[in-house]
């Protein structure tokens, strides 16, 4: 078995592209080798600022011979179909294909034979194709060449069991040479295997493994911080970026003027991260006037000049940040709100100002449901986007909400209002915290529901993998906020109420002015968009619960009953899951699905339903009478338990059906010869179906 080593050596690869590049290289190699019939073991890929590398173990010396039969179109098929078949099979004439027949008629078959090839020959073909078609997000051409790569490609190392695989790409010939660190060991050197490659790179001041570089940065930063009795502000994204910017990371510490500590710590940390890729440090609960930087070489002076240079740049950047902060505080947040008319949220949905007019009304509605003060919720919603027109957020968009909170506190707004301004964007991702205070919950829900209702109204819904407005994240945010705060929110009412506001806004926008007023909800039919949006929430809830270990089919079974209280849906799903894990639950599911299937078949065949009450005078067997009595009692008791939201008790009642259902199917023939008796027994099966619908639609449950 042979080892393939490939390295593509270039100018600096942006850190943000390295992980995706590694994944793409592994995927493309696996696909190309697989199509060539070359089985192999694991493909490992690596990236540094100047190289993209892969090693493949367990390759055979040759690809196997392949004999394949490819079925073509019918002999009397269209000429275009026959020509397409011949082209795909590599044939020039139908005379080269066999004719065969089956029940559908005569058709062509191509017999394809592919002889085995030396692995070296296959690799020499597939690597150039991978390089030429590599899916960089951005690429460039240089000199007079035609090759496109993320940055100018200098050399290609390609070895199969230590021997060079010879090929050429746009004037670059493959070989066995690579180079070390740009400054500390730039001389090229030969390698003969992956093990030798890693060893010689390390000797040339290059650490190939990005995870190892990240560990060195983290351990070094923690050690320096501990030495100064400080704590590192850890940041996984910044750690990964520094690992992607360095081949030989060296951790250093710098400082800045304590006067800058009057600026919010988030501003200082963001400025140092954005401009110099530096980590912040804390002393207790406060930010320290120190920072960690990561150099890409071991300087002769111990890094003094590097630190001094970073300190100069950071001092200038923090001075800018302090200026922005001081200037912003000269304008009150309420005075910034009218400026939001100049920021377009969406051409069909109006400006950010238009949006907060909708959100403030919805926040008042939701406040009553989550125990928040409606006036405070409305005030927070009005001010929630005001910092978008501040200098600080203009410089650092990631601080939106954060800066609004600081400015609100500085202006002596209610602390709940200030906190809601910062928290209403949350959660920003699956690991982010959700808002916890009632006012913040109300504004966060209003903000996300407005996005969803608005984009549904203009038919801008997520499609496939495309979700340009992050609507899936918004829906999941609503779900997490409701569930993690155990909030009781009926989505249908809120979505319908707010949809009327959005419709009003869209109509007014077409007339050139938007007016927001009250809308009467009474008697309004639920609109199609609301039904569709509720289905979207159901899908997102399934994803969320599946990640928590729940079964998606149980969500379907509960959602089929038409509920829109997310908290109660989840509690019902949990109770249903526990019930089905019991012997009674599993057996009742089998019996119920049997009843449902029989009914479905008979109703479809005859074009009738059996939803009438069964006649007691037609019960011929004790098992029929026992089942009828049981379903009546269980349905009443289960409905009462559901009404008081005691789903565990409802499932306990359902368990009482297990024995009479089993007895019925063991001793009663449903399709009796007497028509009246048969119809009555089908009505009794419908009673089983109707009773289980008290807790869930068992037909949706798998198994």
N, C-alpha and C positions, 0 to 999 in steps of 0.2 A: 504494500500500500504506500502511496506517495503523498508527500506534503506539498501543497501549493502556497507560495508566499507572494503576495502582491503589495506593492507600495506605489502610490501616486504622489509624487513630491512636487510641491508648488509654492507659490507665494502664500501669504497668510489667509487661511480659511476663517471667515467670521465665526466666532464662538457659537452664536445662535444657530448656525447651520450644521454644526459638527455632529450632533446626535442623529439628526435626520439623515445626514450623509452616510453615517455608519449603517443605519437601518436599510437605506436604499442599496448600498453596496452588497450587504448580506443577501437581501432579497433578490437582486439581479443576478448575483453569482449562483444562488441556489436554483433559480429558475433556468438559467442557461445550462448549468451542469445537469440538471434534471432532464431537460429536453434532449440533451445529448446522450442520455442514458448512463451518466457517470454518477454512480452512487457514492456518497461520502458521509463523513461524520460531521460534527458541529462546525459551523463557520463562525470564526471569531473576527470581529472588526475593531479597529482602533482609529482614533483621530487625535492629532495634535494641531497646533496652529499651522504647521507646514506640511502635513502628510496625512493621507488617508490610506489605511493599510488593512489587509485581510489575510488570514491564514486558514487553509482548508486541509483537514487531515483525512486520511483513509481513502484517497482516490485510487482507483485501479489503474493499471498501466494502459489499458485500452477500453474503449466503449464497446458494449456488446453488439453483436449482429442483431438486427431487428427485422422481423417479418410481420407486416401488418396488412389486414384486409380493410379497405375503406369502401363502405357502401355508397353508391351514387344514386342519381335520379332514375326514374323509369325510362326505359328505352324510347318510349314515345313521348317523353317529357319535352318541355320547351328547349329550344336550342341554347338559350342563355344559361339555363341551369346545367346543361350538359357541358358547355364550354367552361363554365365556372368550376365544375367538378374536375375536368381534365387539367385545368390550370393548377388547382389546389393539390392535385395528386402528382403533378409533374409529368403528365402524359401529353403527347402531341396529337394523338388520334384515338378514337374509340376502339380501334382495332387492338390497341394495347391493353384494353380492359376486358374482363370476362363478363359474360352474360349469364344471369341466374334468374330463377323464378321462385316466387312464393305465392301465397294466396291472393295477393294484391296484383300480381302480374310480373312481367320481366323487368329486370333492372340491371344496371352496370355495377361491377365491383372492380376496384383497382387493387392489385397485389403489389404492395410496396416493400421493397427489400433494401435495407440500409446496412452496408457492411460495417464491421467494427473499425474504429480509427484509434490511432495513438492519442493518448490523453494530451500530450504536448501539442499535437496538431489542433485538437479541439480548443485548448486554452488559447492558443495563438489566434484563433478566430473570434472567440467570445469576448476576450478582454477589450480589444479595440472597439467592438460594438457597444460594450457597456460604457466605455469612456466617452464615446461619441454621442451617446444618447442619455448620458447621466442627467437625472432630473433636478438640477440645482434650481432653487427658487430664483436666483439671479446668476447670470453667467456673462462672460466677456470674451472677446477675441483680442489678440495682440499681434503685433508685427504684421507679417504678410500671410500668416497662417489662416486656416479656416476653422480650426478646432475651437470650440467654446468650452470654457471651464470656469469655475468660480473665480479663480485668479490664474495668472500665467503658470502653466504646467512646465516644470523644468526637466524632470526625469521620471522614468518608470522602472521599478525593480520588479522582476517577475522570475521566480525560480520554481522549478518542479523537481523535487528531490535534489536540490542543490545545483541543478543545471539551468542555465538561462533558457527561458522560453522566448524564442526570437520573433519579434514582430516590430512594426513601426507605425506610429500614429502621428500624422501631420509633421513628419520630419524628426520626431522623437523616437529613438530606437530603445527598445527594452534592454536591460542589462542586469548586473548584479551589484551595482553601486548605489549608495545612498549617502547622505550627508548628515552631520550632527547639528549641534546648536549653532545658530547663525553667527554668534559672536564668540562663544567660548571654545567651539570645536568645529569650525566650518569645513574642514578638509573632508573630501569624499573618501569612502572606504568600501571594501567588498564585504559581502556577507554570504554565508553558505547554507543557512537554515533559519527557521524562526527563532530558535533558542539563541543562536549566534547573533541574530539581528537585534533581539532585545538586549542582550549583553553589551554588544558594541555601541548601541544607541545610548545606553546608560553611561558607558565610559566616555561617550561624546556629549554628555550633559543633556540627554533627552530621555524623559520618562514617558514611555509609550502609552501606558494605561492611564486613561483620564480619571478613573476612580481613584487610582493611587495618588495622582496629582492633587485631587480634591481632598483626600485624607491628609496629605502633607500640609496643605494650606490650612485646613481646619485645626489640625493638631498644633501647628506652629502659631496660629493666631490665638488659640486658647492659652498656650504656654506663655506667650508674650503678655497677654492680658493678665494672667495670674501673677506673673512676676511683678507687675505694676499694681497689683491688688484691684484690678478692674475686671469687668465681665464683658465677654464678646456678645454683641448683638448679632445672633446667627441669622443667616439668610441663605436658604438653599439655592435660590436662583443666582444670587451674586457669587456664591461658592462655585457653582457650575460654570459661570462665566469666567471667573478667574482661572479655573482649571483649563478652560478652553483658550485662554489668552497666553498661556505659558507652557513651555516645554520643560523648564527647570525652575519651578516656583521657589522664590525666596521671600519669606514673610518679614516685613519691617513695620516699625511703628513711627507715626508722626504726631504732631500736635497743631492746634490752632488757638487763636486768641480767646481767652475766656469770655470776652465781651460778647462774642457771638452766641453764647448760651442763653441770651435773652430771647433769641428766636426759637420758636417751637422745635422740639427735638425731631419731629417727623420731617421738618424742612431741612434741618442740618443733615440728617441721615440720607434723605433723598438726594440732596445736592451732591454729597460726597460719593454716593453710589452712582448717580447718573453721569457725573463729569469725570470722576477718577477711579471708579470701580473699587472704592474703599469701603471697609467695614467700620461701623460705629462701635464705640465702647461705652459701657455704663459704669458709673460709680454709685452703687446702691440703686435707687430708683431713678436717678437722674443721668442724663447723658454727660459723659466726660469730654473734656476738650482734647481728646486723643482719637486717633484713627489707625486702622490697620491697612497697609497697602501690600500688594503682591508684585514683586519685581520678577523679571524673567532672566535674571543672571546673578552670579555672585560677583559683586563689584569689589575692586581692590581696596577701596576705602571703607568696606563694610556696609555700603549702601547710604552713606551720609549725603552724597550729592543727589541720589535718587529721592531720598526723603525730603531734602531741602527743596527740590523742584516741585514735588507734590504739595508741600506746604504752601509754596507761593501760589500755585494754581488754586488750591482749596481756599486760601485766604481771599483771593479775588472772587471766587464763586460764592462764598459765604457772605461777602460784602454785598454782592448783588442780591442775594436772598434776603438779607437784612433790609436793604433798601425797598424791595418789593413789599416786605411785611409792614414796614413803617408807612409806606405810601398807601397800602390797602386800608389801613386802619383809619385813614383820614376820611373815608367814605363809608357811611353806615350801610349795613346789609339791605334794609328796606329801600334805600335810595338806589340800590343796584338793580332791584327787581325790574323796573321798566326797561333797562338795557337788555333784558333777556328777549325783548321783541326783535332784537337784531340777530339772534342766534336761531337759525332754522333747525328745528328738530327733525322734521320731514316735510317735504314740499306739500304733501296732501294732508298732513296732520298739524301744520302750523309751526309756530315758533316755540321755544322753550317757555316763553311767557304764556302762550296759549295752553301749553301742557300743564303748567302748575295751576292754572285756573280750573282745569278738570281734576287734577290730583287733590287739590285742597277740598273740593266738595266730596270726593270719594273718601278722603281721609276722615272727614267728619262722620260719614256713614259707618266706616269701619271702627272708629273710636268707640262707638256705643257697643260694639260687639266684643271688644277686647279690654274693656274697662279703662279706657283712656279719656282724658278731658277733651271733648270735641274742639273747644276753642284753641287749646294748645296744639292739638294735632293739625288744625287748619293753619295756625301760625307757622308751625314747623314746615308744613308743605309749601307755604308761600315763600319761605326763605330758603328752601332746600337747594335750589339751583343758583342762588344769588352769587355764590363764590365763583361760578363759571366765568364771570366777567371781571374777576380780580387779576391783578398782575401775577400773583403767586401761582394760581391755577393755570394761567396762561403759560407760565414757564414749566410747571410740573403738573400736568393734567391728572396724574395719579393721586394728587392730594385733594381732589375735589371732595367736598364733604368734610374732610379733616380740617381744612382751613375755614370753612363755613362755621364749624363748631367754635374754633378759636375766636373768630371775629364776633360771633354771637355772644360768647361769654364776656368778651371785652366790652360789648355794648350792653351788658347786664340783662340779656334776654333770660327767660326762665331756663334753668339748667336742663330740664326735660326737652325743651325745644332745641337747645344747642346740641344735646346728645343725639336727638333724632336726626338733625341735619347730617351728622357724621355717619350715623348707623343706617340711614335709609337705603344706601346702596347695597348693604349686606343681604345675603352672603354672596361674595364675589366668586366663590368656587366651592367644591365639595368639602374642603377642609376648613373653610372660613366659618367664623362664628355667626350666628343669626342674632338679630336685635332681640333684646330681652325686656326692655322697658315698654309699657303700654303705648306711649306716644310714638316711640320709634317703630313699634310693630305696626301701628296704624298707617304711618307714612310710608314705611317700606312696602307694605302690602298694596297700598294705593298706587305707589310708583310703578310697581311691577304689573299690577292688573291693568293699569292704564296703557302700558306698552302692549300687553297682549290683546286687549280689546281693540285698541287703535289699529294695530297692524292686521288683525283679523278683519276689521271693517274695510280696510283698503286692499284686502286680499294679498297681503305680503306675508305668507306663512312659510315656515321652514319646509324645505323640500329635500329629501334624501339626506346627504351629508352637509347641505348648504343651509346656514342659519346666520345670515349677515347681521341680524339685529339681536342675536343672542336670546331668542325667545324661549328656547328650551331651558336655558339657564334661569330666565325669569320665572318660568313655570315651576321649575324645581325649587327656586328660592321661595316662592309662595308656599309650596308643599312643606318645605323644611321649617319655615317660620311658623306655620300653623301647627305642625306636629310637635315640634320641639318646645313650643310654648303652650301646648294643649289648649289651643284656641278653638272656639266653636264658631265656624264661619260657613254659612250656606252660600256656596258659590253662585248658584243659579240666580238668586235675587240680586247679588252684587253685580254680576256680569250683565244681567239684563238692565239694571238701573243705570250702570255706567255706559252701556252700549247706546242708550238713548242720548246721553250727554255727547258721546262721540258723534253720533249721527247728526245731532243738532250742530255740533262744531263743523262737521264736514259741509253741511248744507250752508251754514253761515259763511264759511270760508269761500265757498263758490260765489257768494254774493259780495265778498270783500270785507265782511265784518263778522266777528264771532261774539255771540252773546250767550251767557250761561245762566240758565234759570232752573226752576224745579220741574221735575217730571213725575207725573202720577203713574205709579206702577200697577195700580189695580186693574185686573182683568186683561192685562196684556199677554198675548200668546208668546211663548218662548221662541225666539227667532232662530233660524237655522245656524247662524254664526255662533250663537251661544251653545247650541247642542254640539257643534263641531269643536268649539273650544273646550267644552267639558270632556269630550273624547280625548283631546290633546292632553288635558290634565290627567286623565285616566292612564294614558300611555306613560307619561312622566312618572306618575305614582308607581306604576308597575316597575319601571326602571329603578326607582329609588328603593322600593321594597325588595326587589330582587337582589340589589346590592347589600341589603340588610339580611338576606337569607330567606326571604319569603317567596312563595310560589306565585308567579304572575297569573296563573289560571284562577287562583282564589280571588284575586283582585277583580278579574273579569266576572266571576260568579257573584260578587257583591255589587259591583258597579252595574250589573244588569238589572238590579232592582231599582235603579234610578236615583240613588243617593248622591248628594253633593256636599255632605259634611265630611271633609277629609279625615278629621280625627275619628269620627264614628266609623267611617269605612275601614280605617286601619284597625281599630279595635275589633270590629266584626271579623275582618280577615284573620287577625291573630286568634280569635276565639274559634273560628272555623278551622284554622290550621291545627290547633290543639285537638279539636274534636275528631278530625279526620285521622289523626295519629293514633287514636284509640281503636280497639277492635270493633266496638259498636259503630263508630263513625265510618270506618272502612267498609264494614259489611252493609251499613245503611246506604252508603254511596253506590255500592254494587246493585242493591235492590232498587234504589230510586232510578238509577240510569237504565236499568232493565225496564222499569215501568215507563219511563220517558221514551225509550226507543220503540217499545211496542205501540205506544200511543202515536208517536210520530209516523210510524209505518202505516198504521190503520187509518189515521186521519188523512194522510196524503192519498192513500189508495181510494178512500171513499169520498173525499172532499167534504167531510163533516168534522165537527169537533164534539168532544165528549165532556164538555164543561158543565153539564147539568148535574144536579145532585143525584147520587145513586138511590134507587128505591129499596128501602129495607125489606119490602114484601118479596123482593126477588133474590134475597140472599138465601142460598140453598145449603151452604156449609158454615160450620162454626167459625172457620178461619176468616170468612168474609165478614161476618158480624163482628168478630174481634178487631179486625183491621179498621172497619168503619168506625167503631167506637173509639179506637186508639187515635185515629187521625183527627177526629172531632176534638178530643180532649187535648191532644198535643198542639194542634193549631191554635186553640184558644190560649193555652198556657204559654206557648212560645211567643205569640203575638204580644201578650201582656209583658213578658220579659224583655222583648225588643223595645216596647214602648217606654219601659223604664231604663233602657239602655244597659240591661244586664245580659250581655251576650253569652256569658258562660252559662247562665241559667237557661237561656234559650236553647243552647246546644245540649244541655242536660235533658231538657224536655224532648228534643229530637231523638236522643238515644233510646227513648221509650218506644220508638217506632221499629227499632231493629228487629225485635223478636216477632211481632205480628206480620211484618213485611216478609220475613223469612218463611214463616209458617204459611202465609198465603201462597207464595210461589212454590213451596214444597207440595202443597196439597190441592191447589185450585188450578183448573184449566181455564185460562182466560178466554181463548177462542172456542167457546162451547158451540155445539151444533145448534142450540136454540137461539135465535136472533136476539130476543129480549134479554136472555141471560147473559149473552156475550156483550151486548151494549151496556148492560148494568155493570159488568165487571170492568169494562173499559172506563166507565165513569168513576169507578172506585180507584182505578190506577191514576186517574186525573186528580183525585183527592190527595193521593200521595204527592204528586207533583206540586199541587197547590199548597200543601202544608209545608213542604220543604222550602218553597219560595218565601216563606216567612223569614228565613234567615239567609238564603242564597239561592242562586239559580244553579242547581246541581248539574244541569246539562253542560255547563261551561267548565266543569271540573274534570281534569284529565284523570285517567285511571279507571 
